[in-house]
Amino acid sequence: MGEPQRSENAEAAKSEAAKSEAAKPHAAEARASAEVKASDGAEAPDRAPAATAKGTKPPLHVGMVGYAFMGAAHSQGWRTVGRVFDLPLRPVLAAICGRDETAVRAAADRHGWATAETDWRALIARDDIDLVDICTPGDSHAEIALAALAAGKHVLCEKPLANTVAEAEAMASAAEVASGRGQLAMVGFNYRRVPATALARRMVAEGRLGALRHVRVTYLQDWLVDPDFPLTWRLRREQAGSGALGDLGAHIVDLAQHLAGEPLAGVSALTETFVRHRPLPGGPTSGLSAVTADNAGQVTVDDAALFTARFPSGALASFEATRYATGRKNALRIELNGERGSLAFDLERLNELSYHDRTEPGSYAGFRRILVTEPDHPYLDAWWPPGHGLGYEHTFVHQARDLVRAIAEGTRPVPSFADGLQVQRVLAAVEESAGKNSVYTPIAN
Ligand SMILES: NC(=O)c1ccc[n+]([C@@H]2O[C@H](COP(=O)([O-])OP(=O)(O)OC[C@H]3O[C@@H](n4cnc5c(N)ncnc54)[C@H](O)[C@@H]3O)[C@@H](O)[C@H]2O)c1
């Protein structure tokens, strides 16, 4: 409040950016280079200047809905991004929203938000909110995002974009219309923003792998192995849309398609629910943790989803998403094999990328470990000296960086709501195929 409104913000940001560009030699070349590299997060140096004085940049007021697992992760992103990256706008943690007044006020204090709301409609109605960040379960994504876009806000929405294709279609259409008014919408597939996966994308785009033959992806967790783990919202279809498929599968479908550079054409799938009844939660739940009560309820989502898939180029892909991989905590692994080389990434060793260059002499060739901490690796020019690695939370800082830049520059951020809709169509095809005992099911792209 008392600060410039959104349209003025964009203008002021452009004028700030123009001033600093004019001061730089070879600004046009730098801009051209940044445009070419924009898709992998590698751009001209963007470390925040030492004296980023509060108030010298136009503010971008963020209002976030949901304050538990992703609420904490996104808060970390918004709090940190302007202190690390040199952004044209200054993100302001203006308001956090939940339904329980005491809990949301405590979350506001803990995570650094200026004010708290107990109804997301009230948050969206506020004139001082520029961007609505949705960190709630999937059953509320569509309603909140559509209302926020209708109210003139930019939107960041956690994955999966929605619980159904129909909801995702409505969101993608609304985002398309809103983009004509300068409002931007992005979905939170944060694993694109690990420096090593962004580097992998760059290397595939450079042709280092040649024609792709295989994309092999697994996302393994084990928090449901205990049959007494309670029936939280993630195990209820009406709230989560699907189980391991929409939660973990959405991430790996997006990452596989992003790295391969093309959407999937069709799938053959199996899904299974291993434990069909679980105790009800005995109190508040957060992220993957909860306590149990005595009564039991029915699990209405998949526990695991396995599927094979074709890319239009002819490459084959395999996917496995499960919450029953005993001993595996957050094991997202992806390997790409091409005619000229291979790449492999493991989220549990996220500062590394394995690369095999088949054009090297056979006597010396082999998988080499690239330590992805160099300043010319994506996102890393603003962080620590080489060898001082990053972690999970940094993906949310990078997500905030890319979105703030897109808003200031008026370019469409990726992954867009249209990208989120396309992932939703893959998830729907997986469920359809699994329902028909793995019949190959084309994806309507
Ligand atoms: N990108 C990732 O790595 C990642 C990881 C985990 C979860 N997610 C996604 O983030 C979203 C949230 O998951 P989470 O793990 O943070 O869940 P969570 O259970 O930890 O938190 C959900 C929050 O939403 C709030 N909430 C629920 N309904 C609400 C409503 N109608 N109005 C206001 N607040 C409401 C709850 O009070 C809670 O604060 C989901 O879409 C999930 O798939 C993404």
PDBQT file of the ligand as one rigid body, heavy atoms in Angstrom, charges set to zero:
ROOT
HETATM    1  N1  LIG A 501       7.160 -28.884  -6.039  1.00  0.00    +0.000 N 
HETATM    2  C1  LIG A 501       7.351 -29.786  -5.104  1.00  0.00    +0.000 C 
HETATM    3  O1  LIG A 501       8.452 -30.314  -4.926  1.00  0.00    +0.000 OA
HETATM    4  C2  LIG A 501       6.191 -30.159  -4.213  1.00  0.00    +0.000 A 
HETATM    5  C3  LIG A 501       6.412 -30.901  -3.027  1.00  0.00    +0.000 A 
HETATM    6  C4  LIG A 501       5.321 -31.163  -2.199  1.00  0.00    +0.000 A 
HETATM    7  C5  LIG A 501       4.048 -30.735  -2.546  1.00  0.00    +0.000 A 
HETATM    8  N2  LIG A 501       3.873 -30.071  -3.733  1.00  0.00    +0.000 N 
HETATM    9  C6  LIG A 501       2.521 -29.609  -4.123  1.00  0.00    +0.000 C 
HETATM   10  O2  LIG A 501       2.213 -28.468  -3.330  1.00  0.00    +0.000 OA
HETATM   11  C7  LIG A 501       0.812 -28.450  -2.995  1.00  0.00    +0.000 C 
HETATM   12  C8  LIG A 501       0.665 -28.412  -1.475  1.00  0.00    +0.000 C 
HETATM   13  O3  LIG A 501       1.297 -29.550  -0.912  1.00  0.00    +0.000 OA
HETATM   14  P1  LIG A 501       1.955 -29.506   0.573  1.00  0.00    +0.000 P 
HETATM   15  O4  LIG A 501       2.863 -30.679   0.660  1.00  0.00    +0.000 OA
HETATM   16  O5  LIG A 501       2.500 -28.161   0.864  1.00  0.00    +0.000 OA
HETATM   17  O6  LIG A 501       0.651 -29.778   1.467  1.00  0.00    +0.000 OA
HETATM   18  P2  LIG A 501       0.514 -29.503   3.028  1.00  0.00    +0.000 P 
HETATM   19  O7  LIG A 501      -0.551 -30.405   3.496  1.00  0.00    +0.000 OA
HETATM   20  O8  LIG A 501       1.828 -29.521   3.695  1.00  0.00    +0.000 OA
HETATM   21  O9  LIG A 501      -0.010 -27.989   3.045  1.00  0.00    +0.000 OA
HETATM   22  C9  LIG A 501      -1.238 -27.609   2.472  1.00  0.00    +0.000 C 
HETATM   23  C10 LIG A 501      -1.598 -26.222   2.962  1.00  0.00    +0.000 C 
HETATM   24  O10 LIG A 501      -2.768 -25.779   2.282  1.00  0.00    +0.000 OA
HETATM   25  C11 LIG A 501      -3.671 -25.236   3.232  1.00  0.00    +0.000 C 
HETATM   26  N3  LIG A 501      -5.015 -25.304   2.660  1.00  0.00    +0.000 N 
HETATM   27  C12 LIG A 501      -5.675 -26.396   2.226  1.00  0.00    +0.000 A 
HETATM   28  N4  LIG A 501      -6.858 -26.036   1.708  1.00  0.00    +0.000 NA
HETATM   29  C13 LIG A 501      -6.941 -24.688   1.827  1.00  0.00    +0.000 A 
HETATM   30  C14 LIG A 501      -7.907 -23.719   1.483  1.00  0.00    +0.000 A 
HETATM   31  N5  LIG A 501      -9.068 -24.080   0.913  1.00  0.00    +0.000 N 
HETATM   32  N6  LIG A 501      -7.658 -22.406   1.755  1.00  0.00    +0.000 NA
HETATM   33  C15 LIG A 501      -6.489 -22.050   2.327  1.00  0.00    +0.000 A 
HETATM   34  N7  LIG A 501      -5.528 -22.925   2.661  1.00  0.00    +0.000 NA
HETATM   35  C16 LIG A 501      -5.749 -24.219   2.417  1.00  0.00    +0.000 A 
HETATM   36  C17 LIG A 501      -3.441 -26.084   4.483  1.00  0.00    +0.000 C 
HETATM   37  O11 LIG A 501      -3.927 -25.445   5.632  1.00  0.00    +0.000 OA
HETATM   38  C18 LIG A 501      -1.910 -26.167   4.455  1.00  0.00    +0.000 C 
HETATM   39  O12 LIG A 501      -1.338 -24.994   4.982  1.00  0.00    +0.000 OA
HETATM   40  C19 LIG A 501       0.217 -29.691  -3.654  1.00  0.00    +0.000 C 
HETATM   41  O13 LIG A 501      -0.313 -29.317  -4.904  1.00  0.00    +0.000 OA
HETATM   42  C20 LIG A 501       1.415 -30.611  -3.842  1.00  0.00    +0.000 C 
HETATM   43  O14 LIG A 501       1.268 -31.517  -4.917  1.00  0.00    +0.000 OA
HETATM   44  C21 LIG A 501       4.910 -29.768  -4.536  1.00  0.00    +0.000 A 
ENDROOT
TORSDOF 0
